[in-house]
Protein backbone atom coordinates (compact mmCIF):
# COMPACT_ATOMS: atom_id res chain seq x y z
CA UNK A 1 0.00 0.00 0.00
CA UNK A 2 2.15 2.86 -1.24
CA UNK A 3 -0.49 5.22 -2.61
CA UNK A 4 -3.14 5.27 0.10
CA UNK A 5 -4.10 4.60 3.67
CA UNK A 6 -4.26 1.17 5.28
CA UNK A 7 -7.63 0.71 6.94
CA UNK A 8 -9.65 -1.99 8.64
CA UNK A 9 -13.22 -1.74 7.30
CA UNK A 10 -16.35 -3.39 8.58
CA UNK A 11 -17.06 -4.25 4.95
CA UNK A 12 -15.70 -3.53 1.49
CA UNK A 13 -18.29 -3.44 -1.28
CA UNK A 14 -18.47 -2.74 -4.98
CA UNK A 15 -19.70 0.75 -5.92
CA UNK A 16 -22.58 -0.97 -7.72
CA UNK A 17 -23.76 -2.77 -4.56
CA UNK A 18 -27.34 -1.58 -3.82
CA UNK A 19 -26.69 -0.78 -0.13
CA UNK A 20 -23.47 1.06 -0.95
CA UNK A 21 -25.19 2.98 -3.76
CA UNK A 22 -28.01 3.96 -1.39
CA UNK A 23 -25.64 5.16 1.32
CA UNK A 24 -23.42 7.14 -1.04
CA UNK A 25 -26.50 8.58 -2.74
CA UNK A 26 -27.85 9.80 0.61
CA UNK A 27 -24.49 11.48 1.23
CA UNK A 28 -24.57 13.09 -2.23
CA UNK A 29 -21.48 11.29 -3.52
CA UNK A 30 -21.05 10.69 -7.24
CA UNK A 31 -19.24 7.38 -7.66
CA UNK A 32 -19.10 7.46 -11.45
CA UNK A 33 -15.29 7.57 -11.64
CA UNK A 34 -14.48 5.51 -8.52
CA UNK A 35 -12.47 2.37 -9.15
CA UNK A 36 -11.94 -0.35 -6.61
CA UNK A 37 -14.03 -1.15 -3.60
CA UNK A 38 -15.88 1.16 -1.22
CA UNK A 39 -14.91 0.62 2.42
CA UNK A 40 -17.63 1.13 5.02
CA UNK A 41 -17.06 2.02 8.69
CA UNK A 42 -13.27 1.94 8.60
CA UNK A 43 -10.60 2.59 11.20
CA UNK A 44 -6.84 3.07 10.75
CA UNK A 45 -4.70 -0.03 10.59
CA UNK A 46 -1.34 0.21 12.35
CA UNK A 47 1.50 0.02 9.82
CA UNK A 48 4.35 -0.12 12.30
CA UNK A 49 2.91 -3.09 14.12
CA UNK A 50 2.49 -1.26 17.42
CA UNK A 51 -0.15 -3.27 19.17
CA UNK A 52 -0.18 -5.71 16.27
CA UNK A 53 -1.68 -5.49 12.81
CA UNK A 54 -4.96 -6.98 13.92
CA UNK A 55 -8.05 -6.63 11.75
CA UNK A 56 -10.95 -9.02 12.23
CA UNK A 57 -12.91 -7.47 9.35
CA UNK A 58 -11.56 -6.45 5.89
CA UNK A 59 -8.05 -4.96 5.71
CA UNK A 60 -7.85 -2.63 2.70
CA UNK A 61 -5.70 0.09 1.17
CA UNK A 62 -7.79 3.12 0.14
CA UNK A 63 -6.94 6.15 -1.96
CA UNK A 64 -9.56 8.47 -0.39
CA UNK A 65 -10.55 8.40 3.27
CA UNK A 66 -11.80 11.98 3.46
CA UNK A 67 -15.07 10.93 5.12
CA UNK A 68 -13.47 10.08 8.50
CA UNK A 69 -13.86 6.33 8.12
CA UNK A 70 -17.59 6.27 7.39
CA UNK A 71 -16.79 5.68 3.72
CA UNK A 72 -13.40 5.14 2.09
CA UNK A 73 -13.10 5.22 -1.69
CA UNK A 74 -10.83 3.39 -4.12
CA UNK A 75 -10.01 0.48 -1.84
CA UNK A 76 -8.25 -2.76 -2.61
CA UNK A 77 -7.82 -5.75 -0.27
CA UNK A 78 -4.44 -6.25 1.41
CA UNK A 79 -2.87 -9.18 3.21
CA UNK A 80 -1.64 -8.18 6.67
CA UNK A 81 -0.36 -11.67 7.49
CA UNK A 82 2.86 -11.33 5.51
HUDAQUI-V88332 format. One record per residue. N is the residue number from 1. RES is the residue in three letters. SS is DSSP state (h for helix, s for strand, l for the rest). OMEGA is omega in whole degrees, 0 to 359 (NA if undefined). Layout:
[[N/RES/SS/OMEGA] [N/RES/SS/OMEGA]]
This chain:
[[1/UNK/l/181] [2/UNK/l/181] [3/UNK/l/183] [4/UNK/l/183] [5/UNK/s/175] [6/UNK/s/183] [7/UNK/s/171] [8/UNK/s/185] [9/UNK/s/177] [10/UNK/s/174] [11/UNK/s/175] [12/UNK/s/187] [13/UNK/s/172] [14/UNK/s/177] [15/UNK/l/180] [16/UNK/l/178] [17/UNK/l/184] [18/UNK/h/180] [19/UNK/h/178] [20/UNK/h/179] [21/UNK/h/178] [22/UNK/h/181] [23/UNK/h/180] [24/UNK/h/176] [25/UNK/h/178] [26/UNK/h/179] [27/UNK/l/179] [28/UNK/l/181] [29/UNK/l/175] [30/UNK/l/184] [31/UNK/l/183] [32/UNK/l/184] [33/UNK/l/182] [34/UNK/l/174] [35/UNK/l/181] [36/UNK/l/183] [37/UNK/s/174] [38/UNK/s/179] [39/UNK/s/180] [40/UNK/s/183] [41/UNK/s/185] [42/UNK/s/173] [43/UNK/s/181] [44/UNK/s/177] [45/UNK/l/182] [46/UNK/l/179] [47/UNK/l/185] [48/UNK/l/179] [49/UNK/l/177] [50/UNK/l/183] [51/UNK/l/179] [52/UNK/l/176] [53/UNK/l/185] [54/UNK/l/175] [55/UNK/l/181] [56/UNK/l/178] [57/UNK/l/183] [58/UNK/s/175] [59/UNK/s/183] [60/UNK/s/173] [61/UNK/s/186] [62/UNK/s/181] [63/UNK/s/182] [64/UNK/s/177] [65/UNK/l/185] [66/UNK/l/180] [67/UNK/l/175] [68/UNK/l/175] [69/UNK/l/178] [70/UNK/l/177] [71/UNK/s/175] [72/UNK/s/186] [73/UNK/s/176] [74/UNK/s/184] [75/UNK/s/172] [76/UNK/s/182] [77/UNK/s/175] [78/UNK/l/177] [79/UNK/l/181] [80/UNK/l/181] [81/UNK/l/181] [82/UNK/l/NA]]
